[in-house]
């Protein structure tokens, strides 16, 4: 039996669901770093199988902002910028 997916649901799924390589591209990190973020509990997949891990875009965007804030805390400031 084939499931009837509405165009709205299909659009939402394609916009909101991400696989590891897409997450890595959005965060600007490697696939290995994404896996480390999962292992550390900083990024929680909604589905994880041996060959495919699926994430919600909204969760990835939140993590991206957290990473940006953390990076800015550790960036060296130019002494001229006082």
C-alpha positions as CSV (number, residue, x, y, z in Angstrom):
1,X,0.0,0.0,0.0
2,X,1.4,3.3,-1.0
3,X,1.0,6.3,1.3
4,X,-0.6,9.4,-0.1
5,X,1.7,12.3,0.9
6,X,0.3,15.8,0.5
7,X,2.4,18.4,-1.4
8,X,2.6,20.4,1.8
9,X,4.0,17.5,3.8
10,X,6.4,16.6,1.1
11,X,7.7,20.2,1.0
12,X,8.1,20.3,4.8
13,X,9.9,17.0,4.8
14,X,12.4,18.0,2.1
15,X,13.0,21.4,3.8
16,X,13.2,20.2,7.4
17,X,14.9,16.8,7.3
18,X,18.7,16.7,6.8
19,X,21.2,13.9,6.5
20,X,24.8,14.0,7.9
21,X,26.4,15.5,4.8
22,X,23.9,18.3,4.7
23,X,24.3,19.1,8.4
24,X,28.1,19.2,7.9
25,X,27.7,21.6,5.0
26,X,25.4,23.9,7.0
27,X,27.6,23.9,10.0
28,X,30.8,24.2,7.9
29,X,32.4,21.1,9.5
30,X,33.3,17.6,8.5
31,X,31.0,14.5,8.7
32,X,33.3,13.2,11.4
33,X,32.7,16.4,13.4
34,X,28.9,16.0,13.0
35,X,29.3,12.4,14.4
36,X,31.3,13.8,17.3
37,X,28.6,16.3,18.1
38,X,26.1,13.5,18.1
39,X,28.3,11.4,20.4
40,X,28.8,14.3,22.7
41,X,25.0,14.8,22.9
42,X,25.1,18.3,21.4
43,X,23.1,17.2,18.3
44,X,20.3,14.7,18.6
45,X,19.2,12.8,15.4
46,X,15.6,12.0,15.0
47,X,16.5,8.7,13.3
48,X,19.9,6.9,13.3
49,X,20.7,3.8,11.3
50,X,24.0,2.4,10.3
51,X,24.1,4.1,6.8
52,X,21.8,7.1,7.4
53,X,21.2,9.6,10.2
54,X,18.4,12.1,9.9
55,X,18.3,15.5,11.7
56,X,15.8,18.3,12.0
57,X,17.0,21.5,10.3
58,X,15.6,23.6,13.2
59,X,17.8,21.8,15.7
60,X,20.9,22.1,13.4
61,X,20.2,25.9,13.0
62,X,20.1,26.3,16.9
63,X,23.3,24.4,17.2
64,X,24.9,26.5,14.5
65,X,24.1,29.6,16.5
66,X,25.5,28.1,19.7
67,X,28.7,27.1,17.9
68,X,29.0,30.7,16.5
69,X,28.6,32.2,19.9
70,X,31.2,29.8,21.4
71,X,33.7,30.5,18.7
72,X,33.3,34.2,19.2
73,X,34.2,33.8,22.9
74,X,37.5,32.2,22.1
75,X,38.5,34.4,19.1
76,X,41.4,36.6,19.9
77,X,40.5,40.2,19.8
78,X,42.7,42.8,18.2
79,X,44.2,45.0,21.0
80,X,43.2,48.0,18.8
81,X,39.5,47.1,19.2
82,X,38.9,48.6,22.6
